[in-house]
Structures are given as structure tokens and as C-alpha cells.
């Protein structure tokens, strides 16, 4: 079984030290319409460090929420629910609407 470490390498690793560069790169990657690429983008924000940047990445979050593919929608909804529970103040700063 393969393990996906991208969310931790990017979310907890690179994002911590190079937030502007990583967020800039994520804004370029979000135009990729590949389901797996978008799932990976969503999972970046499930890491502890990734959560800190979810407001700055709101455009990416909105794009992922508008993706009709189940895998992508499930990943981003799961992450947002996690943020809502662990960081309610941070979640309150997001100007998004989640449809369950």
C-alpha cells in the first residue's frame, strides 16, 4: 500500500518555511484539472501548518469546493470540517459556504 506524504511534505514542511512561494505555486497548480492533483491540493490544508494558511488560500479552497468530483469534494469538506472543529476562529474568517 502506498502512503501519500505530499500533504505533510508540502503542508507541514515547505509551507512552514516558504509560505509565499508555496502559495504562489498552489495558485498555479489549481488550474490543473486532474482529480488526483486537486485531491492533493485539498489535503495540504489538513496538516497543522496547512490549516494556518487556509484563509490566504481561500481562492483555492473555493475552486476545490466547486469541483464536482466526489474525491475532491470529500477531501476539501473533510478538511474544512476539521478546521471548523479545531480552529473555529480561523474557520469564521473564511467567507465560504459549504453545502454538505
DOLUM-871147 format. One record per residue (C-alpha): x, y, z. Coordinates in steps of 0.05 Angstrom, whole numbers, plus 32768, in hexadecimal, padded with zeros to 4 digits. Example, Ala and Ser with C-alpha at 12.3 -4.5 7.8 and 13.67 -1.06 7.14 Angstrom:
% DOLUM-871147
80F67FA6809C 81117FEB808F 
% end
This chain:
% DOLUM-871147
800080008000 801A80457FEE 8018807F801E 800E80C68007 804080F28029 803681307FFE 80058150802D 8038814D8065 8076815D803B 8054819A801C 802281AC8053 804D81A28091 809281A98071 809781D98037 805C8204804A 807A8212808E 80BB822E8072 80A68249802E 805D825D8034 805C82927FFD 808082657FCA 805682287FDB 8014824F7FD7 802B826C7F95 803982277F7B 7FF5820D7F94 7FD382447F6E 7FF4822A7F2F 7FE481E17F3E 7F9B81EF7F4B 7F9081F87F00 7FA381AF7EF6 7F61818B7EED 7F7C81467F02 7F5381287F3A 7F90810C7F5F 7FB6814E7F5A 7F7A81737F77 7F71813F7FAE 7FBA814A7FC1 7FAF81957FC3 7F73818C7FF1 7F9A815F8020 7FD281928029 7FA281BA8054 7F94817F8082 7FD9818480A2 7FE381AF80DF 800D81E280BA 7FE081DF807D 7FA481F480A7 7FC8823580B9 7FC7824A8070 7F818235805D 7F67827D805F 7FA082958032 7F8E825C8002 7F44826A8001 7F42826F7FB5 7F6082297FB1 7F2E82107FE4 7EF3822D7FBD 7F0C820D7F7D 7F1281CA7FA0 7ECC81D17FBE 7EB181DE7F78 7ED1819F7F5C 7E9A816D7F4E 7EC4812E7F58 7EB481087F97 7EFC80FB7FAB 7F0F81457FA9 7ECF815D7FCA 7ED681298002 7F1E813D800F 7F1181888013 7ED18180803C 7EF68152806C 7F2D81858074 7EFE81BF807F 7ED7819780B3 7F19818980D6 7F2A81D480D5 7EE481E580EF 7EEE81B6812B 7F3781C5813B 7F3C820E8128 7EF6822D812B 7F1182748129 7F3A826680EB 7EFE824480CA 7ED4828180DA 7F0382AC80B1 7EF382838072 7EBD82A38048 7EA782618029 7E67823A8028 7E6B81EF8030 7E3481C48015 7E37817F8036 
% end
